[in-house]
Amino acid sequence: MDFIKNVKKFIRCVRKSCSPFPEEIQLEVTNRCNFKCKMCPREKMNLPEKDMSIDTLDKIIKNLIRPYRFILTGWGEPLLHPHFFEIVIKIREKFPSAKIDFTTNGILLDEKKDRENN
């Protein structure tokens, strides 16, 4: 199924046409990070550290039609968000067939979290 979606996306890009609605949604749920990687520019950006509010998430997903993929990523570590799993659940409830990906440095993953959230 991803192959077909990627082909359709490629054809739209070649034709320089847009999808009638957003299909892939990238959300930065937090810009906080637990690492200070030398190659990452976030430290030099001097941004105030913030987490996306659940209200903001609700407003975003309320207006979406039928995205097939959510990517929870950005300048921060998504697992630092205090309500990360609630965000995933809310997205899953509204869009049960959407793929949900996130980028992590992996340091906060452990078996206990896995058991608690499955």
QUITADA-V140138 format. One record per backbone hydrogen bond with DSSP energy under -1.0 kcal/mol. NH is the residue of the N-H (numbers start at 0). CO is the residue of the C=O. E is the energy in kcal/mol with one decimal. If there is no record, write none. Layout:
# QUITADA-V140138
NH;CO;E  NH;CO;E
This chain:
# QUITADA-V140138
4;0;-2.1  5;1;-2.6  6;2;-2.3  7;3;-2.6  8;4;-2.4  9;5;-2.5  10;6;-2.6  11;7;-2.3  12;8;-2.2  13;9;-2.6  14;10;-2.5  16;11;-2.8  24;68;-2.7  26;70;-2.6  30;49;-2.0  39;36;-1.2  51;28;-3.5  56;52;-2.1  57;53;-2.7  58;54;-2.2  59;55;-2.2  60;56;-2.8  61;57;-1.9  67;22;-1.9  68;22;-1.7  69;98;-3.0  70;24;-3.0  71;100;-3.0  72;26;-1.7  72;70;-1.0  76;31;-3.0  79;76;-2.3  80;77;-1.7  83;80;-1.7  86;82;-2.2  87;83;-2.0  88;84;-2.3  89;85;-2.6  90;86;-2.3  91;87;-2.6  92;88;-2.7  93;89;-2.0  94;90;-2.8  97;94;-1.5  98;67;-2.9  100;69;-3.1  102;71;-1.5  108;105;-1.4  113;109;-1.9  114;110;-2.6  115;111;-2.6  116;112;-1.7
